[in-house]
Amino acid sequence: MMHRRSLLAAAVSVMTALSLVLSGCGTKKEETPPPPSVHYGVADLETLVKAHPKYSEYFKLETEYNELLHQYQTERTKLIDVSSKQQKINAALADTARRTAAENELKTKVKAREDELNEGLKKLYDDIEKNHASKGTMKLETLTPEERAEMANLQMKLTVLGVTGDEKEQVKEELHKLMDLRTAREKADMAGWSADEMKQMSEAKEKAQAELEEYSSSTADEIRSRLESEGEADISQAEESFAENHEDWDNEWQSRIDQKQKQMAAVKKEIMEDIEKEAARLASEKNLDMIFSKYKANISADDVTGDLAGRIVNIQK
């Protein structure tokens, strides 16, 4: 669709092309030398368009078109805002559910890996105990169930939830306290052992702990990456859902806007055709080679705006 300014701009090229045609019209009976001078005319196209009897109709259609666009954009913005809020609510619910599932998944995988490492430590403990008359029993976990649950929660905060700042330092401090407590209790299991045996067991436990922490960290990274990908997928699906759910609404609006554009185009075409016809007649009557509707300065051309406007305003429609 072209607005009034676009209409006027388009007419410029039409009238210029028309003027070129006018300069060569007529049937030549014999060869004649070129005229001693070229005669030009100028006209203000905006004045001509506004003089046309159909201009008021075009202006009315243009106003209705702009109002339609404004209403469409306003209602669409409201729909997007409502949809966006609902999407955020749904995303928050989905995120909470995914985080809970992720936490349980991490705990399960880490516990399974911990059990594997503890089996290796238990075998080493039993091998060392064979050298002693008094047989002891290794406790694979010296923390209480409550202390183990607290340690798991602290590890989750560091790995999956990614706490930062002062909270992160506090979590690390509490986690280290629990780990030190577990180490202190484990030393009681090695009573009567030689220094080398205690060192061998301590190094084995430290290695197992390092492996468990590395496994926990890498597994947490994988889960976190998956959560982020699922979150991005939710946003993309929400955008597609909005487009699908409002497709009929949008198509109806586009149909109304397109219909108004066609009405404007029909009136615009009629106005421009009438201006072209009257310009051609006037150029012929005044022996003008060209009539320009766009120019920087009028030096020697005849201003025919008044003559053309007088003809156009009296067109019977």
N, C-alpha and C positions, 0 to 999 in steps of 0.2 A: 504494500500500500504506500502511496506517496501522499504526504501532507501537502498543504497549500504551497509551501515554499518549494517542495519537490516538483509540484505541478508547474510552477512558474519556470523553474530551472529547466525542466524537460522541454518546455515550449520554446526556449531559446534556440536549442539545436534544430527544432522543427522549422522555426521561422527563418533561421539562417540558411538551412538547406533549401527552403522554399525560395528564398531570394536568389539563390544560385540558379535555380530552375528558371525563375522569371527572366533572368538576364539572357537566357538563350532561347526563349519561346518564340513562336511565330514561324511561318514558312517563308524561306528565302526564294525569291524568283530569280535573282541574279546576284553575283558576287559584288559586294559593296565594301568599301574601305571601313575600318573601325571608326566609331564615333570619336570626335575630338576630346570628349570628356565623359566621365562616368558619373551618374547621378545616384546618390544614396539617400535613404530615409532612415529615421530612427523612431522607435516607439517604446513606451514603457509597458512591458508585458503585464506587470501587476495591475496597472490601471485598466488594461484591456480585459483581463480576467474578471476583475471586480465589476466591470461595466456590463458584463453578460447577464441576461435575464435569469440564467440558471445558477448564477453564483450563490445566491442566497440558499438555494437547495443544496448545493455542494457544501457550503459552510455549515449548514445544519447537519448534514451527514457526517462531516468531519468532527463536529462537536460530539455527536452521538458515539462515534467510533472511539474518541479519546475517553469518554465516560465509560464505555464498555471495557476498555483496556484497564482503566484505573480500578474498576470494580472487580475485574478478574484477578488482577494482581493483589488487591487487598484480601479477597476471599482465599486466594491460594496461600498467601502468607499466614493467615489464621489457621488454615488446615495443616500446614507444615509445622507450625508452632505446637498445635495440639498433638500431632503425630510424633513430634520430636520428644515431647514430655512423656508420652506413653512408651516410646522406645527406650527412654532412659530408665523408666520404672521396670520394664521387662528385662532390660540389660542388667540392672542391679540385682533382680531376683535370680536371673540365670547365673550371674557372677558369683553370688553367694552359694548357690547350689554347687557350682563347679569347684569353688574353693574348698568347700567341705569335702567333696569327693576327692579332691587333690590331696588334702591333708591325710585322709584315710588311706589313700593309695601310697603316699610316701611312708607313712608309719608302717604299713604292712610290708612294703619292700625292704625298708631298713631293718625291721625286726627279723625278716627272713635271712637277710645277709648277716645280721648279728648272730643269729643262731648257728650259722655255718662257721663263723669265726670262733665262736665259743666252743664248738665241738673240737676244733683244732687245739685250743688252749686246754681243754679238759684232757685230751690225749697226752699232751706234754706234762700236765700236772700228774697224771697217773703214772707216767714213766719215771718221773723224778721220785715220787712217793715210794716206788718199789725199792729204792735204796735205803729206806728208813724202816726201822722196826715198828714204829708207831704209825699206823696208817691214818691219814686224814681224808677229809672229803672236800673237794674244791667246790666252792659256791660260785656258779657261773654268773650270778647276779647278786651283788651284796646290797643293792638298794631296795627299799620297800616298794610295793606297787605304786604308792602315792608319789614317792620320789622319782620313780621311773616315768610316770605320767607327766610330772613337772618338767623333767629333762626333755621329754619328747616335745612338749609345748614350746619350750625355750628354743629348741633346735628348729622347729617350724617357723618361729618368728624370724630367725636369722636367715633361713634358706628360702622358704616360699614367700612369706609375707614381706621380707626385705625391710625390716625396721632400720631407722637411721638415727644419727645424732646421739643425744643423751640416752634415749631409750635403748639403742643398740648396745651402748657400753654397759648399761645396767643388766641387760639380758646376758651379755657375755660374762659379766662378773658372777651372776647367779649360776650360770651354767658351769663355770670353773669351780665354784664351791661344791656343787654336786659331784663333779668329776673327782675332786680331791677327796671328798668323803668316801667315794667308792674305792679309790686307791688305798686309803687308810684302812678300810675294812678288809680289803683283799690281802694286806700284809699279814693279817692274823692267820690266814690259811697256810702260810709258809713257815710256821714255827718249827725249829729244829733243822732247817735247811742250811746248807753251806752258803757262803757268800756268792760263789759261782752259780749255784743252783737258783738262788734268789734273783741274781742278775739275769740269768737266762730266761726265767719266767717273766720278769719285769719287762725285758726287751720284747719278748713275744707279745705281751699284752699291749705295749706301746705301738708295736707294728700293727696289731689287729685293730687298735683304736684308730690309728691313722688311716688304715684301709676303709674302716667303717665311715669315717668322716668324709673321705674322698668319694666313696660311693653315695653317701647321703647328699653331698653337694652336687654331684653330677646328675643324680636322679631328680633333685629339686630343680636344676636348670632346665632339664627336659620337660618337666611338668609345667614350669613357669612359661616356657616358650609355647607350649601347647595351649595354655590358657590365653596367652596374648593372641595367638592365631584364631582361636575360637571367638574371642571378643571382636576382632576385626571382621570375622565372617558374620557375626550378628549385626554389625553396623551395615554391612553391604546388603544383607538380606532384608533389613528394615527399610533401606532406601528402595530396593526393588519392590517390596511389599507396598510401600506408599504409592509408587507409580502404578502398580497393578490395581490397587483398591480404588484409585481415583481416576482411572483411565476414562471411564464413561463420562464422569464429570468434566474432565479436561476436554474431551472430544466435543461435548456439547457446547462448551464455551468457545472453542476454536471454530466451530461451525457458525456460531452467531457472529464472531469477529470477521470470519471470511466473507460471510454474506454482506456485512456492512462494507467491507472493502470492495466487493464487486459492484455494489450500488454507487460508491464513490467513483470507481473507475469508469463506469458507464457515463456518469454526468461529466466527468473530466474530459473524456474522449469527445463528447458532444461539444463542449465549450471550445476545445482546441481545434476541432474541425471547422467550426464557425469562424474562429479567428484567422485560420489559414485562408479560408475562402475570401473573407473581406480584405485581408492583406494582399492577396493576389489581384483582386479587382482594383484596389487603390493603387498598387504599383503600376498596373497597366495604364490606368487613367493619368497618372502623374509622370509616366515614363521613367520610373525609378528602376535602376538595375538591381538594387538590393535594399531590403529594409532590415536593419539590425535592431534586435531587441535587447542586446547586451553590449555596452560600450563604456569606455573609461571617460571619454570627453567628446562632445559633439563640436567638431570644428566647422564643417561645411555641409553637413547632411540636413535634409529637411525633417523637422520634427512633425510626424504625422500621427502622434498619439491622439490628439483631439479629433481629427478626422475619422480615425479608425474607431475610437470609442463611441463617436456619434452614430456610426453605422451599426456597431455591435449592440448598443443599448436598445436599438429599435428592431432588433431581430424578433420576429414573432414566434413564440413558443407555446 
